[in-house]
Amino acid sequence: MASQNKKRKYNDENRKFKQEWEEEYAFIERNGKALCLICNSSVNNFKSGNLKRHYEHLHSQFSSQFPYKSELRTKKLNSLRSTVNNQIMFMAKFNEEAGAQVEASFKIAWNISRAKRPYTEGDFIKQNMLDVITTLDPNNSKLLKSVSEIPTSRHTIERRISEINKDLELKLEKDLRECVAFSLALDESTDITDQPQLAIFIRFVFEDAGCHEELLDLKVLKDTTRGVDIKEALDDALKVRNVPINKLVSVATDGAPAMTGKNVGLIGLLTKDEVIPDFIPVHCIVHREHLVAKYFNFEHIFKIVLKIVNFIRTNAKNHRQFVNFINEIDVEEQPSDLSLYCIVRWLSTYSVLNKFVALLEPISEFLKTKNQSYPQLEDDEWVQDLMFFTDTMEHLQSLNISLQGKNKNISEFVQNIFAFQKKLQLFQKDVTSKTFNHFPRLKEAISKSAIRLEVTQNYGMKLSNLFHDFKERFSDLEKMKPTIAFLLNPFEVDVINKGFPLSKNILKETAAGELELIDLQEDEGLKIFHKTTKSINEFWKHVPAMKYGHLRNAACRILSIFGSTYDIEALYSTMKFIKSKYRSRLTNQHLKELIRSAVTNYQPNYKELVANVQIHKASTSHDE
């Protein structure tokens, strides 16, 4: 009985527009609606009664003026239909042109944000475009008009970048839903207004072993930067972006106490949090290498070097005279100036030493003209120490450069660190045997004056201490060696005699992983592909997920691990450029939008962005 009384729904009736309604009621179909040719009103439903009611109530005189099925009525309806079609074509053309102008404004806004330029650059860019068109094609009035109507005001560019940012965030959230594993990297620094900004980067890996690094969020910490403050900001960022926390693999930090503390630091708080799964804490490898280099010092050398450099560089007159002195010498392949030392810059020490050594003789001569006495510059053993120190810092600088860069796999960091440890042993042998093949500056200095046995023994001890410092600071990477070996070459893993190399953080189903690994090692096709492919990501992409699902998932989890916080260090350099003393009043939201646009790997979907904007003609008084 209830089914008999159920009301019919219009959508269930599948009504269609009937052609005879045009003759009877002067209606045509447009975009799924009935359009009146006389008044251009629309009727949603294709019901004869609704069209008839509209026609008789509003256009009752039309039938008397144009009788039904008369030639006069047919001509009138054709004329009205033609007028409507022309209007529709005109509006379509106008919307197309307006849409192109809006899309152009989005592209201008995108390029401004990528170049880290102010919002006001929009009008500057448009004026340049107009000047170029006027010069190259002055008769193209249509193009000039179209370009002049592109909305580029400061507020428009600001809104465009905000809309682009929303689009980028949606892309990120979509990818995070589809990824199989991710890791986090965090660091904190203050901007020009002394506001602490917490940058959170996320590295996620898809099922095909493709890696992607993106800014998850930039959070402002209020008063303090304690571990609990960082934890609250991270929790909020994970919640806002709907991050699937069960896919977390590792968390990388810069090693500050607020980050790594076991009790009240971020790592300690995350470990205690029952919602957070077991993860691998990572201390940024680049920071650790920098700490090793920082504590490898010859204080009696660097103190004198800095004193001389500061005497020359910090006094404008001395600096100017020194540069002129260098230019007068005119020696090829010689630095034109000295570098100032900056303790927070990773490569600053070597840069200072390298230029100082290259200009050692001119510096000595210049200091004499200034009546500055530094007897160390004439001391052979001091000069030998200087050369040894500079050569060693050059090796450390080469390692530092190899560790820098975006989208690096953890395997690259591990390989570079352990390769350098072996190089240190080689350097130690090179020094104690007095061959000095890897210390060219020291070798040249010794050719001018002999070196004592005690000095070479001291150098060997210095290198030995450096080696043990590396070994101690990177002991956790030693434990990761079997995991990295599995990632790079699973065919060499001896699972029977040495056991399965992966921890529970990487693969929980150890038994299934062991069986799959044995099957994988007997797969001749994959063996051949592994030997020919140049990318480890490409190899694991080629491994069939149906047959080796556990192993492939484990490889993706390893690939997701951040080895350093390099992305964040690069972000803070970008932040200093964007939020400078000239733009110190940028809001935190705008700062985050500009930084995301500057560092992202995504590209905006312009067509979708334009579709979401209400298009209307720009005017001189109001951009949109």
C-alpha positions, 0 to 999 in steps of 0.5 A, spaced: 500 500 500 505 504 501 508 503 494 502 505 491 502 512 495 509 513 493 510 520 490 513 520 483 520 524 482 521 528 476 528 525 475 525 518 475 520 520 469 526 521 464 522 527 461 525 530 454 523 536 450 518 535 445 520 539 438 512 541 437 513 545 443 517 550 440 511 552 435 506 551 440 509 555 446 515 558 443 520 554 447 527 551 445 531 547 449 538 550 452 543 546 457 537 542 459 532 547 460 526 550 456 528 557 454 522 562 452 524 565 445 520 571 447 522 573 454 529 569 454 526 566 461 528 559 463 523 553 465 527 547 469 522 542 468 520 539 461 512 539 462 507 541 457 503 544 463 508 549 465 510 551 458 503 552 457 502 556 463 508 561 462 506 562 455 498 564 456 500 568 462 505 572 460 505 572 452 497 571 451 498 577 445 503 573 441 498 568 438 493 573 436 499 577 433 502 571 430 497 565 429 499 558 430 502 554 424 502 560 420 508 563 415 508 569 419 509 565 426 514 561 423 518 567 420 518 570 427 520 564 431 526 563 426 528 570 428 527 570 435 531 563 435 537 566 431 537 572 436 538 567 442 543 563 438 547 570 436 546 572 444 549 565 446 555 565 441 557 572 443 556 570 450 560 564 449 566 568 445 566 573 451 566 568 456 572 564 452 576 571 452 575 573 459 577 566 461 583 566 457 584 573 461 583 570 468 588 564 466 593 569 464 592 572 471 593 566 474 599 564 470 602 571 472 601 570 479 604 563 479 610 566 476 611 572 481 610 567 487 615 562 484 620 568 483 619 570 490 617 577 488 612 582 491 604 582 489 605 589 486 609 586 480 603 584 476 602 591 473 609 591 472 609 585 468 603 587 464 606 594 462 612 590 460 607 586 455 603 592 453 610 595 451 613 589 447 606 588 443 606 596 442 613 595 439 613 588 435 605 589 433 603 596 434 597 594 429 594 588 433 589 592 437 585 586 439 591 583 442 593 590 446 586 590 448 586 583 451 592 584 455 590 591 458 584 587 461 588 582 464 587 583 472 593 584 475 592 588 481 596 587 487 589 584 491 588 580 485 595 577 485 594 576 492 587 572 491 590 568 485 596 566 489 591 564 495 587 560 490 593 556 487 595 554 494 588 551 495 589 547 489 596 545 491 594 543 498 588 539 494 593 535 490 598 534 496 592 531 500 590 526 494 597 524 494 597 522 501 591 518 501 594 514 495 601 513 498 604 507 501 609 510 506 611 517 508 616 520 513 617 527 516 622 532 517 622 538 521 626 544 523 624 551 526 627 558 525 625 565 526 623 570 521 625 577 520 620 579 525 623 574 530 617 569 530 619 562 530 616 558 524 616 551 524 617 547 517 614 540 516 616 537 510 613 530 508 617 525 503 612 520 501 612 514 496 607 511 491 606 504 490 610 504 483 616 506 488 616 514 486 618 519 491 615 526 492 617 531 497 613 537 499 612 542 504 606 539 509 605 545 513 609 552 516 606 553 523 607 559 527 610 557 534 607 562 539 612 564 545 616 558 546 619 553 542 619 547 547 618 540 544 611 540 547 609 546 542 612 543 536 608 536 538 602 540 538 603 544 532 605 537 528 599 534 531 595 540 528 598 540 521 597 532 520 590 533 522 588 539 517 592 535 512 588 528 513 595 525 513 594 517 514 599 517 520 599 509 520 603 510 514 609 513 518 616 510 517 621 516 520 622 523 523 628 527 521 630 533 525 636 537 526 638 534 533 636 540 537 634 538 544 627 540 543 627 536 537 631 529 540 630 529 547 627 523 550 623 525 555 620 532 553 623 533 546 619 532 540 622 525 538 620 523 546 613 525 546 612 522 539 614 515 542 610 516 548 604 518 543 599 511 542 596 514 536 603 514 533 606 508 530 613 505 531 618 510 527 625 511 526 628 517 529 633 520 524 638 526 526 640 530 520 646 527 516 648 533 514 648 537 520 652 531 523 657 532 518 657 539 519 658 538 527 664 533 525 667 538 521 666 544 526 670 540 532 676 538 527 679 545 528 686 548 529 685 553 533 692 556 533 691 556 525 684 559 524 684 564 530 690 568 526 686 567 519 680 570 522 684 576 525 687 577 519 681 576 514 677 581 519 682 586 519 682 587 511 674 585 510 671 589 516 675 596 515 672 599 508 679 603 507 683 596 508 678 592 504 678 597 498 686 598 498 687 590 499 682 589 492 686 594 489 693 591 491 690 584 488 688 587 482 695 590 481 699 583 482 694 580 476 696 573 477 691 568 473 687 563 477 687 567 483 681 570 488 680 577 487 678 578 494 677 574 501 671 571 504 668 573 511 667 567 516 659 565 517 659 560 523 652 558 521 654 556 513 656 549 512 661 551 507 664 557 510 670 555 513 673 552 507 671 558 503 675 562 508 681 558 508 682 556 501 682 564 499 687 565 504 691 560 502 691 562 495 692 569 497 697 568 502 703 571 499 699 578 497 696 578 504 703 578 507 706 583 503 699 587 504 700 587 512 707 589 511 704 596 508 700 596 514 705 595 519 701 589 521 706 584 524 704 576 524 710 572 524 706 566 524 706 567 516 713 566 516 713 560 520 714 554 516 711 549 521 705 554 522 704 554 514 704 547 514 699 546 519 695 551 515 696 547 509 694 541 512 688 544 515 685 547 508 686 540 505 682 536 510 677 541 510 676 541 502 675 533 503 670 535 508 667 540 504 666 535 498 663 530 503 658 536 505 656 538 498 655 530 496 650 530 502 646 536 500 640 536 495 633 535 494 630 528 493 636 524 495 635 516 497 637 514 504 642 509 501 646 515 498 647 518 504 649 512 508 654 510 502 657 517 502 658 517 509 662 510 510 666 511 503 668 517 507 670 513 513 674 509 509 677 515 505 680 517 512 683 511 513 687 512 506 688 519 508 691 517 515 696 512 511 698 517 506 700 522 511 704 517 516 708 515 509 709 522 507 707 521 500 701 526 501 698 525 495 691 527 497 694 533 501 696 537 495 697 544 499 701 541 504 705 537 499 707 544 496 709 547 502 713 541 504 717 541 498 720 548 500 721 546 507 722 539 511 717 537 515 718 534 522 716 526 524 712 529 530 708 533 525 706 528 521 705 523 527 700 529 529 697 529 523 695 522 523 693 522 530 688 528 528 685 524 522 685 518 527 680 522 531 676 525 526 675 518 523 673 515 530 668 522 531 665 520 524 664 512 527 661 515 533 656 520 530 654 515 525 653 509 529 646 508 527 647 508 520 652 502 521 645 498 524 642 501 517 647 497 513 643 491 512 637 495 510 640 499 505 644 493 502 637 489 501 634 496 498 640 496 493 641 489 492 636 484 495 639 478 491 646 478 495 642 478 502 643 471 505 637 470 509 638 463 511 645 464 514 644 471 516 637 472 517 632 477 515 635 484 514 629 488 515 626 491 522 619 491 524 619 498 523 620 496 515 616 490 515 612 487 520 610 480 516 617 477 517 615 470 515 612 472 509 618 477 507 623 471 508 619 467 503 618 472 498 626 474 498 628 467 496 623 467 491 625 473 488 633 471 488 631 465 484 627 470 479 632 470 473 628 476 469 629 481 475 636 479 476 637 481 469 633 487 470 637 489 476 644 489 473 641 493 467 637 499 470 641 505 473 635 507 478 634 503 484 627 506 484 626 504 477 628 497 479 623 496 485 617 499 480 619 493 476 618 488 481 611 485 481 607 487 487 602 481 486 608 476 487 613 480 492 608 485 495 611 485 502 618 486 499 616 492 495 612 495 500 618 494 505 622 498 499 617 503 499 618 504 506 625 505 506 625 509 500 621 514 504 626 516 509 629 523 510 636 523 510 637 530 512 633 536 513 636 540 507 629 541 504 628 545 510 634 549 510 633 551 503 626 553 505 629 558 510 633 561 505 627 562 501 623 565 507 628 570 508 628 572 501 620 573 501 619 576 508 625 581 508 625 588 511 621 590 505 615 585 506 616 584 514 608 585 515 606 579 511 601 575 514 603 568 516 598 565 511 600 569 506 608 567 507 606 560 507 602 561 501 608 564 498 613 559 500 609 553 498 608 556 491 616 557 491 618 550 493 613 546 491 614 540 485 606 541 483 603 545 477 597 548 478 591 546 474 589 553 471 583 550 467 580 548 474 582 554 477 579 559 472 572 554 472 572 556 480 572 564 478 566 568 477 568 571 470 566 578 469 569 583 465 575 587 468 574 595 468 579 600 470 576 602 477 575 594 479 580 589 476 574 583 476 
